[in-house]
Amino acid sequence: MSNIAAKLTVYFEDPFWVGVYERSENGMLQVCRVVFGAEPKDYEVYDYFLKNWPLLRFSPPLPAERPTKHRQNPKRLQRNVQRTLSHPGIGTKAQQALQLQREETKVKRKETRKRRTEEEKQRRFTLRQLRKKERHKGR
């Protein structure tokens, strides 16, 4: 039986509103970060995820921590909620997943850029060789 959980956190990260969608399945956590711009309404967030779900780029799966299932004192729970709200941001596991995703994207971009540069060098070299042959053709 698979264990699936999802969490969406929308917060203000100057100057934009950002949404972090965390999903965990079978003990593996994946995260996706979405920049909304202006403050989104609930129905706008819902509509965005419905329309753009296939386009979302999730981080590679990381091992997720198991949530504890014990009843907590209501006052302590309220203090924890206030503490969480006073520190804007996302959980550390989510931050790690997003950082890993950024690094992978960076590596892919670097490889693509290097490949394109090499192809351009080769194209220029071939063009120079052809021009050289054209110049000496008449002799």
Secondary structure, 3 states (H helix, E strand, C coil): CCCEEEEEEEEEECCEEEEEEEEEECCEEEEEEEEEECCCCHHHHHHHHHHHHHHCCCCCCEECCCCCCCCCCHHHHHHHHHHHHHCCCCCHHHHHHHHHHHHHHHHHHHHHHHHHHHHHHHHHHHHHHHHHHHHHCCC
